[in-house]
Amino acid sequence: MWNMHKSEIRKWLLLFAFFSCFGFSVSAQDTLTVEEAIATALNNNYDILLSKEDSASVAITNQYRNAVFLPTLNASTGLIYNINNQTQRFTDGSEKKRSGIKTNNLNAALNLNWTLFDGFRMFILRDRLDVATIQGNYTIRNQVINTVAEVINKYYDIVRQKQLLRSIEELMTFSADRLRLAQYKLDIGVGIKPDVLQAQIDYNTQRTSQINQQSIIDQRKQDLNRLMNIPQTVNYEVSDTIMIRSDLVLGNILNNIAATSPPLLLARTNVAMASLDIREAKAALYPTIGFVSAYNFNRSTNSSVINPVAQSLFSLNRGLNYGLTASIPIFNRFTARQQIRQAKLSMDYLQLQYENQQSIVQTNVLNNFRSYIAQMEIVSVHDSSVVLARENLSIERERYRLGATTFIELRQAEENLANAFFNSITARYNIKIAETELLRLKGDLVR
């Protein structure tokens, strides 16, 4: 499953490498695309780098998984020098003494231990390493997909805030024009001072919103910089448009989702690992049979002896031995059976967790798809409202200029356009959030 998706990740990394060749030095005039942001995050993000390190460690161990079937071979050696003083008394009352007796002893051994049967634990250990490697790959993939989703959401949040800023600045021009008209009417004697003051207050409020909105954009950029792991001082522009897909189909998303959704894949590997725990616990019921062999070498040299009959000046002993060993469990206070039952309970628990995760993923897919469809309809309505609100404001401005409408009605028309702007931009962003979450749950953000 992991190999099916490596090409997409490689594509992002190659894309980032391309931009790195020219240096990632963006200024206020440069536009950062969402693809560039994703490629940078995939190359630099700390969470991904940490996941890769963990997975690499498991992969190294897995390369030697078949070594569990091999014997162990150890060599040992030692050379010891002694200088002794000896005294011996015999039954006939005689006594012999000698000092400064030099002795050296050289010993060496080669020991082989080979487990022939251990209740299939060797096979279980090999399978456990295979599952751990798959689990590590799924962990990386899950982290990659989560990071891509977070980058997309952060990136288009900046786009949304930028669009809101643009709408505020457009409304400021209307407020400035309303202020000018109110002042003009006051100057020629057909207006009132409160209208001028209110227009100035509205303009100041929008100016405050403009400053605050720019601050929000800067904060969102800092969040995106953190995800990309680039200096906080780096500045850039983003796209002006929230790109959305209109081709998502619920049946396609739910189809075979258990084989592609990272949360479900990880939960399933936990069940597989628990199954191996049961097999390992059962292995304690079987005997352990092993083959042992050793080659020993021992040489001892004495400079002199005080009892030639019982002691030798030189001694050499070498030889090979081999045989079989067996450890047969007879009674271990029911420890093995207790461990088997505990392992089965653990597997049942993890199986329930997997089924619960399935329910959570399916529920999230359904909820996000409903939101996706609803927001698609809502954005169409709000886009229409923006067109209508613009036209209505244009009419009200002209009527106010001619004295056919009131200051309050013109101000209400501007507020209607402001609300239409906000609702349209928010609905489009909500579509993107729902779309990204659906692809994340499916595992299709990275193919």
TAWO-V262593 format. One record per residue. RES is the residue in three letters. SS is DSSP state (h for helix, s for strand, l for the rest). PHI is phi in radians with two decimals (NA if undefined). Layout:
{{RES:SS:PHI} {RES:SS:PHI}}
//
This chain:
{{MET:l:NA} {TRP:l:-1.13} {ASN:h:-1.13} {MET:h:-1.13} {HIS:h:-1.99} {LYS:h:-1.16} {SER:h:-1.09} {GLU:h:-1.17} {ILE:h:-1.10} {ARG:h:-1.07} {LYS:h:-1.09} {TRP:h:-1.11} {LEU:h:-1.16} {LEU:h:-1.15} {LEU:h:-1.08} {PHE:h:-1.16} {ALA:h:-1.05} {PHE:h:-1.08} {PHE:h:-1.23} {SER:h:-1.15} {CYS:h:-1.05} {PHE:l:-1.72} {GLY:l:1.52} {PHE:l:-1.59} {SER:l:-2.17} {VAL:l:-1.82} {SER:l:-2.11} {ALA:l:-1.13} {GLN:l:-1.55} {ASP:l:-1.45} {THR:s:-1.91} {LEU:l:-1.57} {THR:l:-1.48} {VAL:h:-1.15} {GLU:h:-1.13} {GLU:h:-1.16} {ALA:h:-1.10} {ILE:h:-1.14} {ALA:h:-1.07} {THR:h:-1.15} {ALA:h:-1.13} {LEU:h:-1.12} {ASN:h:-1.50} {ASN:h:-2.02} {ASN:l:-1.04} {TYR:h:-1.11} {ASP:h:-1.09} {ILE:h:-1.19} {LEU:h:-1.08} {LEU:h:-1.15} {SER:h:-1.11} {LYS:h:-1.11} {GLU:h:-1.11} {ASP:h:-1.08} {SER:h:-1.16} {ALA:h:-1.11} {SER:h:-1.11} {VAL:h:-1.16} {ALA:h:-1.12} {ILE:h:-1.09} {THR:h:-1.07} {ASN:h:-1.18} {GLN:h:-1.08} {TYR:l:-1.90} {ARG:h:-1.13} {ASN:h:-1.34} {ALA:h:-1.18} {VAL:h:-1.15} {PHE:h:-1.54} {LEU:l:-1.60} {PRO:l:-1.36} {THR:s:-1.87} {LEU:s:-2.28} {ASN:s:-2.25} {ALA:s:-2.01} {SER:s:-2.46} {THR:s:-2.69} {GLY:s:-2.81} {LEU:s:-2.28} {ILE:s:-2.12} {TYR:s:-1.93} {ASN:s:-2.28} {ILE:s:-2.20} {ASN:s:-2.14} {ASN:s:-1.91} {GLN:s:-2.10} {THR:s:-2.37} {GLN:s:-2.29} {ARG:s:-2.03} {PHE:l:-1.91} {THR:l:-1.19} {ASP:l:-1.47} {GLY:l:1.58} {SER:l:-1.36} {GLU:s:-2.47} {LYS:s:-2.20} {LYS:s:-2.28} {ARG:s:-2.70} {SER:s:-2.09} {GLY:s:1.24} {ILE:s:-1.33} {LYS:s:-1.69} {THR:s:-2.35} {ASN:s:-2.26} {ASN:s:-2.31} {LEU:s:-1.99} {ASN:s:-2.36} {ALA:s:-2.61} {ALA:s:-2.63} {LEU:s:-2.21} {ASN:s:-2.01} {LEU:s:-2.08} {ASN:s:-2.24} {TRP:s:-2.36} {THR:s:-1.39} {LEU:s:-1.55} {PHE:s:-2.66} {ASP:l:-2.41} {GLY:l:1.29} {PHE:l:1.22} {ARG:h:-1.07} {MET:h:-1.06} {PHE:h:-1.16} {ILE:h:-1.13} {LEU:h:-1.09} {ARG:h:-1.09} {ASP:h:-1.14} {ARG:h:-1.11} {LEU:h:-1.17} {ASP:h:-1.10} {VAL:h:-1.15} {ALA:h:-1.11} {THR:h:-1.15} {ILE:h:-1.07} {GLN:h:-1.09} {GLY:h:-1.11} {ASN:h:-1.13} {TYR:h:-1.16} {THR:h:-1.11} {ILE:h:-1.09} {ARG:h:-1.05} {ASN:h:-1.08} {GLN:h:-1.17} {VAL:h:-1.09} {ILE:h:-1.11} {ASN:h:-1.11} {THR:h:-1.16} {VAL:h:-1.06} {ALA:h:-1.09} {GLU:h:-1.17} {VAL:h:-1.11} {ILE:h:-1.06} {ASN:h:-1.12} {LYS:h:-1.15} {TYR:h:-1.09} {TYR:h:-1.34} {ASP:h:-1.18} {ILE:h:-1.10} {VAL:h:-1.04} {ARG:h:-1.07} {GLN:h:-1.11} {LYS:h:-1.16} {GLN:h:-1.15} {LEU:h:-1.11} {LEU:h:-1.08} {ARG:h:-1.12} {SER:h:-1.18} {ILE:h:-1.09} {GLU:h:-1.15} {GLU:h:-1.17} {LEU:h:-1.17} {MET:h:-1.10} {THR:h:-1.15} {PHE:h:-1.17} {SER:h:-1.14} {ALA:h:-1.11} {ASP:h:-1.19} {ARG:h:-1.14} {LEU:h:-1.09} {ARG:h:-1.09} {LEU:h:-1.14} {ALA:h:-1.12} {GLN:h:-1.17} {TYR:h:-1.10} {LYS:h:-1.13} {LEU:h:-1.14} {ASP:h:-1.15} {ILE:h:-1.62} {GLY:l:1.58} {VAL:l:-1.95} {GLY:l:-2.03} {ILE:l:-2.20} {LYS:h:-1.08} {PRO:h:-1.01} {ASP:h:-1.14} {VAL:h:-1.13} {LEU:h:-1.11} {GLN:h:-1.13} {ALA:h:-1.10} {GLN:h:-1.18} {ILE:h:-1.09} {ASP:h:-1.07} {TYR:h:-1.13} {ASN:h:-1.10} {THR:h:-1.11} {GLN:h:-1.21} {ARG:h:-1.12} {THR:h:-1.10} {SER:h:-1.10} {GLN:h:-1.09} {ILE:h:-1.12} {ASN:h:-1.13} {GLN:h:-1.14} {GLN:h:-1.11} {SER:h:-1.13} {ILE:h:-1.09} {ILE:h:-1.06} {ASP:h:-1.09} {GLN:h:-1.14} {ARG:h:-1.11} {LYS:h:-1.15} {GLN:h:-1.11} {ASP:h:-1.10} {LEU:h:-1.19} {ASN:h:-1.06} {ARG:h:-1.12} {LEU:h:-1.11} {MET:h:-1.41} {ASN:l:0.98} {ILE:l:-2.10} {PRO:l:-0.98} {GLN:l:-1.16} {THR:l:-1.41} {VAL:l:-1.20} {ASN:l:-2.13} {TYR:l:-2.90} {GLU:s:-1.84} {VAL:l:-2.07} {SER:l:-1.10} {ASP:l:-1.61} {THR:l:-2.20} {ILE:l:-1.56} {MET:l:-1.41} {ILE:l:-2.19} {ARG:l:-1.73} {SER:l:-2.01} {ASP:l:-1.90} {LEU:l:-1.28} {VAL:l:-2.15} {LEU:h:-1.02} {GLY:h:-1.05} {ASN:h:-1.18} {ILE:h:-1.23} {LEU:h:-1.34} {ASN:l:-1.13} {ASN:l:1.01} {ILE:h:-1.18} {ALA:h:-1.13} {ALA:h:-1.63} {THR:l:-2.21} {SER:l:-1.31} {PRO:h:-0.99} {PRO:h:-1.04} {LEU:h:-1.26} {LEU:h:-1.11} {LEU:h:-1.15} {ALA:h:-1.11} {ARG:h:-1.24} {THR:h:-1.18} {ASN:h:-1.13} {VAL:h:-1.14} {ALA:h:-1.08} {MET:h:-1.16} {ALA:h:-1.17} {SER:h:-1.09} {LEU:h:-1.20} {ASP:h:-1.07} {ILE:h:-1.13} {ARG:h:-1.08} {GLU:h:-1.20} {ALA:h:-1.15} {LYS:h:-1.18} {ALA:h:-1.10} {ALA:l:-1.17} {LEU:l:-1.43} {TYR:l:-1.72} {PRO:l:-1.27} {THR:s:-2.01} {ILE:s:-2.07} {GLY:s:-2.41} {PHE:s:-1.90} {VAL:s:-2.19} {SER:s:-2.71} {ALA:s:-2.66} {TYR:s:-2.05} {ASN:s:-2.04} {PHE:s:-2.35} {ASN:s:-2.50} {ARG:s:-2.29} {SER:s:-2.24} {THR:s:-2.25} {ASN:s:-1.98} {SER:l:-1.24} {SER:l:-2.85} {VAL:l:-2.34} {ILE:l:-1.75} {ASN:l:-2.35} {PRO:l:-1.05} {VAL:l:-1.28} {ALA:l:-1.64} {GLN:l:-2.16} {SER:l:-2.11} {LEU:l:-1.31} {PHE:s:-2.46} {SER:s:-2.47} {LEU:s:-2.34} {ASN:s:-2.42} {ARG:s:-2.56} {GLY:s:3.02} {LEU:s:-1.98} {ASN:s:-2.35} {TYR:s:-2.76} {GLY:s:3.01} {LEU:s:-1.99} {THR:s:-2.18} {ALA:s:-2.51} {SER:s:-2.12} {ILE:l:-1.95} {PRO:l:-1.24} {ILE:l:-1.94} {PHE:l:-2.66} {ASN:l:-2.24} {ARG:l:1.05} {PHE:l:1.10} {THR:h:-1.09} {ALA:h:-1.10} {ARG:h:-1.14} {GLN:h:-1.11} {GLN:h:-1.14} {ILE:h:-1.11} {ARG:h:-1.12} {GLN:h:-1.12} {ALA:h:-1.13} {LYS:h:-1.15} {LEU:h:-1.09} {SER:h:-1.10} {MET:h:-1.17} {ASP:h:-1.05} {TYR:h:-1.12} {LEU:h:-1.19} {GLN:h:-1.15} {LEU:h:-1.13} {GLN:h:-1.08} {TYR:h:-1.10} {GLU:h:-1.13} {ASN:h:-1.13} {GLN:h:-1.12} {GLN:h:-1.02} {SER:h:-1.10} {ILE:h:-1.12} {VAL:h:-1.10} {GLN:h:-1.11} {THR:h:-1.12} {ASN:h:-1.11} {VAL:h:-1.10} {LEU:h:-1.09} {ASN:h:-1.13} {ASN:h:-1.23} {PHE:h:-1.22} {ARG:h:-1.07} {SER:h:-1.11} {TYR:h:-1.05} {ILE:h:-1.17} {ALA:h:-1.12} {GLN:h:-1.17} {MET:h:-1.07} {GLU:h:-1.27} {ILE:h:-1.13} {VAL:h:-1.13} {SER:h:-1.13} {VAL:h:-1.14} {HIS:h:-1.21} {ASP:h:-1.06} {SER:h:-1.15} {SER:h:-1.12} {VAL:h:-1.10} {VAL:h:-1.08} {LEU:h:-1.16} {ALA:h:-1.15} {ARG:h:-1.08} {GLU:h:-1.11} {ASN:h:-1.10} {LEU:h:-1.14} {SER:h:-1.06} {ILE:h:-1.17} {GLU:h:-1.13} {ARG:h:-1.11} {GLU:h:-1.17} {ARG:h:-1.15} {TYR:h:-1.16} {ARG:h:-1.11} {LEU:h:-1.53} {GLY:l:1.41} {ALA:l:-1.63} {THR:l:-2.49} {THR:l:-1.71} {PHE:h:-1.04} {ILE:h:-1.11} {GLU:h:-1.16} {LEU:h:-1.14} {ARG:h:-1.11} {GLN:h:-1.15} {ALA:h:-1.11} {GLU:h:-1.17} {GLU:h:-1.13} {ASN:h:-1.09} {LEU:h:-1.17} {ALA:h:-1.05} {ASN:h:-1.13} {ALA:h:-1.12} {PHE:h:-1.01} {PHE:h:-1.06} {ASN:h:-1.14} {SER:h:-1.16} {ILE:h:-1.14} {THR:h:-1.13} {ALA:h:-1.11} {ARG:h:-1.15} {TYR:h:-1.17} {ASN:h:-1.10} {ILE:h:-1.07} {LYS:h:-1.12} {ILE:h:-1.09} {ALA:h:-1.12} {GLU:h:-1.07} {THR:h:-1.10} {GLU:h:-1.17} {LEU:h:-1.07} {LEU:h:-1.20} {ARG:h:-1.17} {LEU:h:-1.11} {LYS:h:-1.26} {GLY:l:1.54} {ASP:l:-1.76} {LEU:l:-1.16} {VAL:l:-2.19} {ARG:l:-1.68}}
//
